[in-house]
Amino acid sequence: MSKLHKIYFAKSNVDNNVSSFVVFWRNFKSSEMLIVRQRTEQMKLNFIFVAVILLLLSLQLTACGGAVVSPTPTSIVSTPAQTPTAAQTPTAAQTPTAAQTPTAAQTPTAIEVPNNADVLEVLPRILNAKNDCDFDPGKGWTCNEDLSNSEHNKNILSWSTSSNVSGVNFQPSSGVLSPGEKITVTISIANRTCPATANFYFKGPVKTITVSWSCDAPTIAVDQTSLDPSSCTSQSNGNYQCTVTLSDDEGGANWTSSSDVGATFDPASGTVHESGETITITVGCLSGTLSFHGPTNTATVSWSCTTPSATPTSSFIQSIVPFFELV
C-alpha cells in the first residue's frame, strides 16, 4: 500500500468516527431533551394533581365548617415528586370526626326517664289490722290504699283489684288513672279469727303489685274479775248460777274454759269477737278460780263461797225435838 493510500484510509476512518460520534451526540442530546421534557410534563401533572387535591380539600373543609388549610409553596417546589406526601396531610382534615359528636346527642336514652313510667304506684305495701285499719265488731276491718300514676308518665293507666281470700271488698275495684292522678281505694275485710293473713293484688299495665295484710293474735278479757254468792243466783240444789261477758280486742279469738272447783260453762268454748259474748257459769259453794283461755292470754275470775255454819238456837231446837216426840 502506498503512503497516499494509507493517508486516505486513515482520513476515511477519522471521518467515519467523527460521523458516528456526531450521530451518537445528536441521539444523546435528543434523548436528554426528551427526558427533560418528560420530567417537565410530569412536574406539571404533579402540580395540577396537587392543586386539584388541595382545592377539593378546601371545598370539603368549607362545607364542614372547618378552617381551610392553605398549602405552603415551599412544600410544592422543593420536592415536586414527593409532594403527594404533603397531599396526604388530609389526616388533619379528617378532624371532622369531632363533628360526629352526635353520639352525645344520643343521650335521649336518659329521656326515657321515669323508670316508673306505666307502673302503677300503690302505698302502703304492708297493712297491719290493728295499726293501719279501723275495726267494727259487727263488720270487720276497713283499710285504705293510695293509688297513683306518675306525673312523668304520658299514658293513662288502667288497674284492677283482687284478693287471695274471701270476704274482701274493694271500693272502687277498678278504674283508670291519668298522668299525675291519685285515688284512694277502700278495702273491707270481713270479721275473721286472728291471727290471719291475706294478700291484696293491684294489677296495672306493666305488673301486679301485692299488698300484704295481717291481724295479730288477739287478747281476751272478761268483764268481772271476782264473783261470790251475792253476785249470782242460788239454786235449790245449793249451787249458784253466775254470768260474765267475754270479749277480745281485735277480730275473733278462739277460747276454752276450765275451773278448779268443778264449775260448768255454757258455752264452754268458741270464738269471741270484740262485741263480746255472755257465758253462764254454774258452780257450787267451793272457792276457786274460773279460767278463760285465749290465743295469747288467760283471763281469770276468782270465785269465793263459804258454807254458813249452824246457829246455836237451831242446834238446841234440834236436840229437844226428839224429847217432844216421845211425849
C-alpha positions in Angstrom: 0.0 0.0 0.0 1.3 3.4 -0.9 1.6 6.2 1.6 -1.1 8.1 -0.2 -3.5 5.2 0.2 -2.6 4.9 3.9 -3.3 8.6 4.5 -6.6 8.3 2.6 -7.6 5.2 4.6 -6.7 7.0 7.9 -8.7 10.0 6.9 -11.7 7.8 6.0 -11.5 6.2 9.4 -11.4 9.5 11.1 -14.4 10.8 9.0 -16.3 7.7 9.9 -15.5 8.0 13.6 -16.5 11.7 13.5 -19.7 10.9 11.8 -20.5 8.1 14.3 -19.8 10.5 17.2 -21.9 13.2 15.7 -24.8 10.7 15.3 -24.2 9.5 18.8 -24.1 13.0 20.2 -27.3 14.0 18.4 -29.0 10.9 19.7 -27.8 11.6 23.2 -28.9 15.2 23.1 -32.3 14.1 21.7 -32.7 11.6 24.5 -31.7 14.1 27.1 -34.1 16.7 25.8 -36.9 14.0 25.7 -36.2 13.1 29.3 -36.2 16.8 30.3 -39.5 17.3 28.5 -41.0 14.2 30.1 -39.9 15.4 33.6 -41.2 18.8 32.9 -44.6 17.4 31.9 -44.6 15.1 34.9 -43.9 18.1 37.2 -46.8 20.0 35.5 -49.1 17.0 36.0 -47.9 16.6 39.7 -48.5 20.3 40.3 -52.0 20.1 38.7 -52.8 17.0 40.7 -51.7 18.6 44.0 -53.6 21.8 43.2 -56.8 19.8 42.5 -56.4 17.8 45.7 -55.9 20.9 47.7 -58.9 22.6 46.1 -61.1 19.6 46.9 -59.9 19.6 50.5 -60.6 23.3 50.7 -64.1 22.8 49.5 -64.7 19.9 51.9 -63.4 21.8 54.9 -65.6 24.8 53.9 -68.7 22.6 53.7 -67.9 21.1 57.2 -67.4 24.5 58.7 -63.7 23.8 59.3 -60.8 26.1 58.5 -59.2 25.8 55.1 -55.5 25.0 55.3 -53.6 26.8 52.6 -50.6 24.8 51.3 -47.2 26.2 51.7 -45.5 26.8 48.3 -42.2 25.5 49.7 -43.6 22.0 50.1 -44.5 22.0 46.4 -41.3 23.5 44.9 -38.7 21.7 46.9 -39.5 18.1 46.2 -42.1 18.1 43.5 -42.1 14.3 43.1 -42.7 13.8 46.8 -45.4 16.5 47.2 -48.1 13.8 47.2 -47.0 13.1 50.8 -48.0 16.7 51.6 -51.3 15.9 49.9 -51.8 13.1 52.4 -52.0 15.7 55.2 -55.7 15.3 54.9 -55.4 13.4 58.1 -55.6 16.8 59.7 -58.7 17.5 57.5 -60.3 14.3 58.9 -60.8 16.1 62.2 -64.5 16.3 61.1 -64.7 13.2 63.3 -65.2 15.8 66.0 -68.3 16.8 64.2 -69.6 13.2 64.7 -70.0 14.1 68.4 -73.8 13.5 67.8 -73.1 10.4 70.0 -73.6 12.9 72.8 -77.0 13.8 71.3 -77.9 10.1 71.6 -78.3 10.6 75.4 -82.1 10.6 74.7 -81.9 7.2 76.4 -81.9 9.3 79.6 -85.2 10.9 78.4 -86.9 7.6 78.8 -86.8 8.8 82.4 -89.2 7.8 84.9 -88.4 4.2 85.5 -91.8 4.0 86.9 -93.5 5.1 83.7 -96.5 2.9 83.0 -96.1 1.4 86.5 -99.0 1.7 89.0 -97.9 3.1 92.4 -99.6 1.6 95.4 -99.0 2.6 99.0 -98.6 1.3 101.6 -97.4 -2.2 100.7 -97.9 -3.7 104.2 -101.1 -3.3 106.3 -101.4 -4.3 110.0 -105.0 -4.7 111.0 -104.6 -3.1 114.5 -102.3 -0.2 113.4 -103.4 0.6 109.9 -107.1 -0.3 109.8 -110.4 0.6 111.6 -112.3 -2.3 113.3 -116.0 -2.7 113.6 -117.1 -5.7 115.8 -120.1 -6.2 113.6 -118.4 -5.9 110.2 -114.7 -6.3 110.4 -111.8 -4.1 109.2 -111.6 -1.1 106.9 -108.3 -0.2 105.3 -107.2 2.4 102.7 -104.7 2.1 99.8 -103.5 5.1 97.8 -103.1 4.5 94.0 -101.3 7.0 91.7 -100.0 7.5 88.2 -96.6 9.3 87.9 -96.8 12.8 86.6 -93.9 11.9 84.3 -95.9 9.2 82.6 -97.7 10.3 79.4 -100.1 7.3 79.4 -103.4 6.6 81.1 -103.1 3.6 83.4 -105.9 1.0 83.8 -106.0 -1.0 87.0 -108.0 -3.7 88.8 -108.1 -5.5 92.1 -108.4 -9.0 93.6 -107.5 -11.0 96.7 -106.4 -14.5 97.7 -109.1 -14.8 100.4 -112.9 -14.5 100.5 -114.8 -11.8 102.3 -112.7 -8.9 100.9 -114.3 -6.0 99.0 -112.6 -3.1 97.1 -114.3 0.2 96.5 -113.7 1.1 93.7 -112.5 -2.3 92.4 -111.0 -1.0 89.1 -110.6 2.1 87.0 -108.1 4.3 85.1 -105.6 7.0 86.3 -104.5 10.0 84.2 -100.9 11.2 84.5 -100.4 12.8 88.0 -103.8 11.5 89.2 -104.2 9.8 92.6 -107.1 7.8 94.1 -107.9 6.1 97.4 -109.3 2.6 97.4 -111.2 1.4 100.5 -110.7 -2.3 101.4 -113.3 -4.0 103.6 -112.2 -7.3 105.3 -115.0 -9.4 106.9 -114.6 -10.5 110.5 -112.3 -13.5 110.9 -110.4 -15.3 113.6 -106.9 -13.9 114.2 -104.1 -14.4 113.7 -104.8 -14.3 110.0 -103.2 -13.1 106.8 -104.3 -12.0 103.3 -102.9 -10.6 100.1 -104.5 -7.8 98.0 -103.5 -7.5 94.3 -103.5 -4.3 92.3 -102.9 -5.1 88.6 -101.5 -2.4 86.3 -100.5 -2.4 82.7 -96.9 -3.4 83.5 -97.0 -5.5 86.6 -99.2 -6.6 89.6 -98.4 -5.1 93.0 -99.0 -7.2 96.1 -100.1 -5.6 99.4 -99.9 -7.9 102.5 -102.4 -7.7 105.3 -102.3 -9.4 108.7 -104.1 -9.4 112.1 -102.2 -10.3 115.2 -103.4 -12.9 117.7 -105.9 -11.1 120.0 -106.1 -10.8 123.7 -109.3 -11.9 125.5 -110.8 -10.2 128.6 -113.7 -10.9 131.0 -115.9 -8.1 132.4 -115.6 -9.3 136.0 -112.5 -10.4 137.9 -114.3 -11.8 141.0 -117.6 -13.4 141.9 -119.4 -14.5 145.1 -122.9 -15.7 146.0 -124.2 -12.2 146.3 -123.5 -11.6 142.6 -125.0 -14.9 141.5 -128.4 -16.7 141.7 -128.7 -19.5 144.2 -130.3 -22.7 143.2 -132.4 -25.3 145.2 -129.6 -27.8 144.9 -127.2 -25.5 146.7 -125.3 -24.4 143.5 -125.0 -20.9 142.2 -125.5 -19.6 138.6 -123.4 -16.6 137.5 -122.9 -14.8 134.2 -119.9 -13.0 132.8 -119.1 -11.3 129.4 -116.1 -12.5 127.4 -114.6 -10.4 124.6 -111.4 -9.8 122.6 -109.6 -6.7 121.4 -109.4 -7.5 117.7 -111.0 -9.8 115.2 -112.2 -13.1 116.5 -110.4 -15.2 119.2 -110.8 -18.9 119.9 -111.2 -19.7 123.6 -111.8 -22.5 126.0 -112.7 -22.6 129.7 -111.7 -24.5 132.9 -112.0 -24.3 136.7 -110.6 -25.9 139.8 -114.0 -26.2 141.6 -115.9 -28.3 139.1 -117.8 -25.4 137.6 -119.6 -25.8 134.2 -119.6 -23.2 131.5 -122.3 -22.5 128.8 -120.9 -22.3 126.2 -117.6 -24.0 127.3 -115.6 -22.8 124.2 -116.0 -20.9 121.0 -114.9 -17.8 119.0 -115.4 -14.5 120.6 -115.3 -11.0 119.0 -114.8 -7.5 120.3 -118.6 -7.1 120.7 -118.5 -9.8 123.4 -120.3 -13.0 124.4 -122.2 -13.9 127.6 -121.0 -17.0 129.4 -123.2 -18.7 132.1 -121.3 -20.5 134.9 -122.8 -23.0 137.3 -120.7 -23.5 140.4 -121.0 -25.0 143.9 -120.1 -23.4 147.2 -116.4 -24.0 146.9 -113.9 -21.2 146.5 -111.6 -21.4 143.5 -110.7 -20.0 140.0 -112.7 -19.8 136.8 -110.4 -19.6 133.7 -110.9 -18.5 130.1 -108.0 -19.4 127.7 -107.4 -17.4 124.6 -104.7 -17.4 121.8 -102.2 -15.3 123.8 -103.5 -15.0 127.3 -105.8 -16.4 130.0 -108.5 -14.3 131.7 -109.4 -15.5 135.2 -112.3 -14.8 137.6 -112.0 -15.7 141.3 -114.9 -17.4 143.0 -115.5 -17.1 146.8 -118.1 -19.0 148.7 -118.3 -20.3 152.3 -121.0 -22.7 153.7 -122.9 -21.0 156.6 -122.4 -22.7 160.0 -125.5 -23.8 162.1 -126.6 -21.3 164.8 -126.8 -22.3 168.5 -130.6 -21.8 168.5 -131.2 -24.2 165.7 -128.9 -26.8 167.4 -130.9 -26.5 170.7 -134.2 -27.0 168.9 -132.9 -30.0 167.0 -131.8 -31.5 170.4 -135.1 -31.2 172.1 -137.3 -32.3 169.1 -136.8 -36.0 169.9 -138.0 -35.4 173.5 -141.3 -33.9 172.5 -141.8 -36.7 170.0 -141.5 -39.2 172.9 -144.1 -37.3 175.0 
